[in-house]
Amino acid sequence: MYGPSVLTLSGCSIHHALGPNKTDEQFEKEVARVYSAVKNTAQEFHARGDLYTGATITGFLRVANAMMSQGAD
């Protein structure tokens, strides 16, 4: 879910990987996914509507989960 994305490619690489019309569509889906995750996290931690707090917590949780998956205690 959090692995590298085609959207991290640049220039001709992304155009070649997706085709001319897919880039904007995929970008729109990715932005919607991130927005939804941030919004839901803000609500979960009682900061409804505070996207800055939601983004901070979401980022922290992603790093913490990655560390735990690598064996950090």
TORKEMI-553395 format. One line per 5 residues: number of its first residue (from 1); for each residue x negated, y, z negated of N, C-alpha, C, O. Coordinates in steps of 0.1 Angstrom, whole numbers, plus 5000, padded with zeros to 4 digits. Last residue first. Layout:
<nodes>
NUM = X Y Z X Y Z X Y Z X Y Z | ... .
</nodes>
This chain:
<nodes>
73 = 4885 4976 4816 4894 4974 4804 4898 4987 4798 4905 4987 4788 | 4884 4967 4850 4881 4977 4840 4890 4974 4828 4902 4971 4830 | 4888 4951 4873 4884 4945 4860 4880 4955 4849 4874 4951 4839 | 4900 4961 4894 4886 4958 4896 4880 4952 4883 4868 4949 4882 | 4925 4968 4886 4924 4957 4895 4910 4952 4898 4907 4941 4902 .
68 = 4919 4990 4870 4923 4978 4864 4922 4966 4873 4919 4955 4869 | 4912 5008 4891 4902 5004 4881 4906 4991 4874 4898 4982 4872 | 4937 5011 4903 4926 5006 4911 4915 5001 4901 4909 4991 4904 | 4952 5021 4882 4956 5008 4887 4944 5002 4895 4942 4990 4894 | 4939 5047 4879 4939 5037 4868 4942 5023 4873 4936 5013 4868 .
63 = 4945 5058 4904 4931 5055 4901 4930 5045 4889 4922 5036 4890 | 4973 5059 4903 4966 5052 4914 4952 5048 4910 4948 5037 4913 | 4976 5075 4880 4981 5061 4880 4974 5053 4891 4971 5042 4889 | 4966 5100 4890 4960 5093 4878 4963 5078 4878 4955 5070 4876 | 4985 5105 4910 4970 5103 4913 4963 5096 4902 4955 5087 4905 .
58 = 5008 5108 4895 5007 5098 4905 4993 5095 4909 4989 5083 4910 | 5001 5130 4879 5004 5117 4873 5003 5106 4883 4997 5095 4880 | 5000 5150 4899 4988 5147 4890 4990 5133 4884 4980 5126 4883 | 5025 5149 4910 5014 5145 4919 5001 5142 4910 4994 5133 4913 | 5041 5157 4888 5043 5144 4895 5031 5140 4903 5028 5128 4903 .
53 = 5031 5183 4885 5029 5173 4875 5031 5159 4880 5023 5150 4877 | 5040 5194 4910 5026 5194 4906 5023 5184 4895 5013 5176 4896 | 5067 5191 4909 5060 5182 4918 5045 5183 4915 5038 5173 4918 | 5091 5191 4889 5078 5196 4888 5069 5187 4896 5063 5177 4892 | 5116 5178 4889 5114 5190 4898 5100 5196 4898 5097 5204 4906 .
48 = 5112 5165 4857 5121 5165 4869 5119 5179 4877 5120 5189 4871 | 5096 5152 4839 5092 5165 4845 5099 5167 4858 5094 5172 4868 | 5097 5126 4828 5105 5137 4822 5100 5151 4826 5100 5160 4818 | 5085 5106 4842 5078 5112 4831 5084 5125 4826 5078 5133 4820 | 5103 5101 4863 5100 5091 4853 5094 5096 4840 5096 5091 4829 .
43 = 5102 5125 4877 5114 5122 4870 5111 5111 4859 5117 5112 4848 | 5076 5122 4887 5079 5134 4879 5092 5131 4871 5092 5134 4859 | 5079 5099 4903 5070 5099 4891 5073 5111 4882 5073 5109 4870 | 5096 5108 4923 5101 5098 4913 5092 5097 4901 5097 5095 4890 | 5080 5127 4935 5092 5131 4929 5097 5121 4919 5101 5125 4908 .
38 = 5059 5111 4944 5056 5122 4935 5069 5126 4928 5069 5128 4916 | 5073 5094 4962 5065 5088 4951 5063 5099 4940 5064 5096 4928 | 5083 5112 4981 5092 5104 4973 5085 5099 4960 5091 5099 4949 | 5059 5123 4991 5069 5132 4985 5078 5124 4975 5080 5127 4964 | 5049 5099 5004 5042 5106 4993 5051 5115 4985 5051 5115 4972 .
33 = 5069 5094 5023 5066 5084 5013 5059 5091 5001 5062 5088 4989 | 5068 5118 5038 5081 5115 5031 5078 5104 5020 5084 5105 5009 | 5043 5115 5049 5046 5127 5040 5058 5124 5032 5059 5127 5020 | 5047 5092 5064 5037 5092 5053 5040 5103 5043 5039 5102 5031 | 5065 5101 5083 5069 5090 5074 5060 5090 5062 5064 5087 5051 .
28 = 5050 5120 5096 5062 5124 5089 5067 5113 5079 5071 5117 5068 | 5030 5104 5107 5027 5114 5097 5039 5119 5089 5038 5120 5077 | 5045 5089 5125 5038 5082 5114 5035 5092 5103 5036 5089 5091 | 5053 5110 5143 5063 5101 5136 5057 5095 5124 5063 5094 5113 | 5029 5120 5152 5037 5128 5144 5048 5120 5137 5051 5124 5125 .
23 = 5019 5096 5165 5011 5103 5155 5020 5111 5146 5020 5110 5134 | 5033 5086 5187 5035 5079 5174 5028 5088 5162 5033 5086 5151 | 5028 5097 5211 5040 5102 5204 5041 5096 5190 5049 5101 5182 | 5004 5086 5222 5006 5101 5222 5018 5105 5213 5017 5116 5207 | 4989 5060 5203 4996 5065 5214 5000 5079 5212 4999 5084 5201 .
18 = 4974 5049 5182 4988 5050 5180 4996 5054 5193 5007 5051 5194 | 4947 5047 5189 4953 5037 5180 4968 5037 5180 4974 5027 5179 | 4942 5070 5205 4940 5057 5211 4947 5046 5202 4954 5037 5208 | 4946 5089 5185 4954 5090 5198 4954 5076 5204 4964 5071 5209 | 4926 5083 5167 4940 5082 5163 4949 5082 5175 4959 5075 5175 .
13 = 4903 5088 5184 4906 5075 5177 4920 5073 5173 4926 5063 5176 | 4904 5115 5192 4907 5104 5202 4910 5091 5195 4917 5083 5201 | 4909 5127 5159 4908 5130 5174 4912 5119 5183 4924 5114 5182 | 4905 5103 5133 4905 5117 5138 4904 5116 5154 4900 5107 5160 | 4920 5084 5106 4912 5085 5118 4913 5100 5124 4921 5108 5119 .
8 = 4939 5084 5087 4926 5089 5083 4917 5090 5095 4906 5095 5094 | 4961 5072 5098 4962 5087 5098 4948 5092 5093 4946 5105 5094 | 4958 5046 5094 4954 5051 5107 4954 5066 5107 4946 5072 5115 | 4945 5043 5061 4956 5044 5070 4950 5049 5084 4939 5054 5085 | 4933 5021 5035 4931 5031 5046 4942 5031 5056 4948 5021 5058 .
3 = 4958 5013 5009 4946 5011 5017 4944 5022 5027 4953 5031 5029 | 4980 5012 4993 4972 5024 4992 4959 5023 5000 4950 5031 4999 | 4992 4988 5000 5000 5000 5000 4991 5013 5000 4995 5023 5006 .
</nodes>
